[in-house]
Amino acid sequence: MITLFHGQGSCSLAVKAALALTDVDYQVTKVNLGEGEHLSDEFKKINPLGKVPAIEVGGEFLTEGAAILLHLAERAPNAKLLPEEGSIARAEAYKWLMFMYSNVHPHYARAFVPGRYGDDEADVKTKAEDALHNLFAMIDEQLGDNDFINGKELSLADLYLMVCIHWEGVLSKSITGTYKNIARYKQHMFEQPVIGEIYRTEYAN
Ligand SMILES: N[C@@H](CCC(=O)N[C@@H](CS)C(=O)NCC(=O)O)C(=O)O
């Protein structure tokens, strides 16, 4: 049994989607970010950084979304969350996963909570939004006619990209209103039964 510590609407949605795509036994424990539960002493025993996602597996805690996703892909190979081991396609999937985690996510953090990153919040947010649009323009180009970020097959990188698109409401210029390949991609992802359901039910309870 895996327990996912999940913040509603947060990057841990990628892990929630990955778990739902596998045959792994899991349960979700909600961490209310709005009420600061992630900053409690109790949660900091799970992740000293006070961030979601985290999973508990076999009495051990694992943090960092990318590490968790990669672990799930290894643990549930039947779910085919990554292309064939050793292939260039798999390396490309890693690249896009890291692209989201190390480029896109940090700029979103600045757009969501600019006051953490500088005294001139408007300036921090504007620069973050500009950087995000540069990154999404690259993603839009990569998507081209592809159904998924890596080409024809879904991979872990898509699960994280969906979260990054889902956050577009914090931006003054929307992503799906600006990039037509991304808009088509989002629609296509919503039509995937498991992923569509995860997003449709995320705010249901
Ligand atoms: N590098 C971490 C970043 C996790 C992260 O930033 N999580 C956000 C939610 S998307 C969070 O818990 N934020 C709470 C806070 O920073 O106060 C990972 O990829 O797991």
The ligand as a Gaussian input file, in Angstrom:
#p B3LYP/6-31G(d) Opt

LIG

0 1
 N       10.834000      20.042000      -5.714000
 C        9.570000      19.678000      -5.094000
 C        8.676000      20.893000      -5.113000
 C        7.347000      20.601000      -4.450000
 C        6.493000      21.854000      -4.306000
 O        6.919000      22.985000      -4.575000
 N        5.261000      21.626000      -3.865000
 C        4.347000      22.725000      -3.640000
 C        2.968000      22.416000      -4.221000
 S        3.001000      22.398000      -5.989000
 C        4.172000      22.945000      -2.164000
 O        4.059000      21.999000      -1.401000
 N        4.159000      24.213000      -1.776000
 C        3.908000      24.600000      -0.436000
 C        4.806000      25.714000      -0.032000
 O        5.856000      25.923000      -0.686000
 O        4.496000      26.378000       0.956000
 C        8.931000      18.532000      -5.847000
 O        9.023000      18.518000      -7.068000
 O        8.355000      17.652000      -5.221000

